[in-house]
């Protein structure tokens, strides 16, 4: 398990890198959008390339940030239901969701997108708009983004099994990856999970 937790740490570091990287993409998209609007209004100058790069960047933020969102527990949860369950039950539900739904979906999206990316690269597919951009880089965001999400899913799976064994903090607590507090509680009270609930 220690080796798997080290692997999880490496994956988490990659997700954090992309989480910081996409901040600059948001800034770039904002500046390009503002510059394009000013050019159109003030000088009556327009560019399809500038319009398209905005949604390229939006796609990059959305897809490249998915793994980081999972790492930070910032994805959507049905807390009204989950809050009524014991922590260990919630962990097992997460494990089932990752194995049955998330990882297969990531694999399907990567497998589906790769031929499209290759085809667009080989053909040199361009936007149908005058002055538009080449297409394969934005298509490539799909397999790259789902690869990052799939890797983070593996990391989260490792952390959930480690938590069940009392070897890691509760991954459902926001920021639990950065703190040893929950880990210390788990070792100090081996029959109590980090949410303060007695194990059955």
C-alpha positions, -999 to +999 in steps of 0.1 A: +000+000+000+029+024+007+041+020-029+005+027-042+003+058-019+035+071-034+021+066-069-010+084-057+011+113-045+028+115-079-006+116-097-018+142-073+012+164-080+005+161-118-031+172-112-019+201-090+004+212-118-024+213-143-047+230-118-022+258-116-015+258-153-051+263-163-053+295-142-030+310-169-053+297-196-082+315-180-062+347-179-052+342-216-089+336-226-099+368-207-073+389-224-080+376-258-117+380-254-113+416-242-088+424-270-110+409-296-140+429-284-121+462-283-107+456-318-142+450-331-158+479-314-130+505-318-114+495-351-141+473-368-115+446-370-125+409-364-108+376-365-122+341-365-089+328-352-093+349-320-129+338-316-120+302-320-090+303-296-113+315-269-133+283-270-102+263-275-090+277-242-123+272-226-122+235-236-087+232-223-097+247-189-127+223-186-109+192-197-074+197-183-089+208-150-112+178-144-086+157-126-077+187-103-114+192-096-116+156-085-085+159-063-100+189-045-134+172-041-150+201-060-171+180-083-208+177-078-221+154-050-256+146-039-248+157-003-285+155+008-283+117+005-246+112+012-247+131+044-271+106+059-247+077+053-218+065+074-184+075+062-173+040+053-205+035+033-198+067+014-162+055+007-175+022-007-200+040-028-172+062-042-151+031-049-180+015-068-186+047-088-150+050-098-146+014-108-180+009-125-186+043-141-157+067-140-128+046-152-148+028-180-160+062-192-125+076-193-113+046-213-143+049-237-137+086-243-099+081-249-106+052-272-133+071-291-113+103-294-079+090-305-089+080-341-105+115-345-073+132-333-051+111-356-074+116-386-075+154-381-037+155-377-030+134-408-055+154-429-045+187-415-081+195-408-088+232-406-118+252-393-145+258-419-145+295-409-123+319-429-090+324-410-099+297-386-075+274-367-063+239-372-085+214-355-063+185-341-050+204-311-084+210-297-095+174-305-064+162-286-077+179-254-103+152-251-080+122-247-055+142-227-082+155-204-098+121-198-063+105-193-057+131-165-091+124-150-086+086-152-052+089-135-067+110-107-095+084-104-068+058-098-052+080-072-086+085-055-092+048-055-059+042-038-066+068-012-100+053-004-087+018+001-059+032+022-084+051+043-104+019+049-072+003+061-064+032+084-033+042+064-044+075+050-066+105+058-102+106+048-102+116+011-137+130+013-126+158+036-117+189+015-079+193+018-074+160+034-046+153+010-026+182+025-031+173+062-021+145+085-047+154+111-072+128+099-044+102+096-034+108+132-070+104+144-073+071+125-042+057+141-050+070+176-085+056+174-084+025+151-121+017+157-133+052+148-132+066+113-121+102+107-157+115+107-160+104+143-183+075+136-177+041+153-169+014+128-194-015+127 
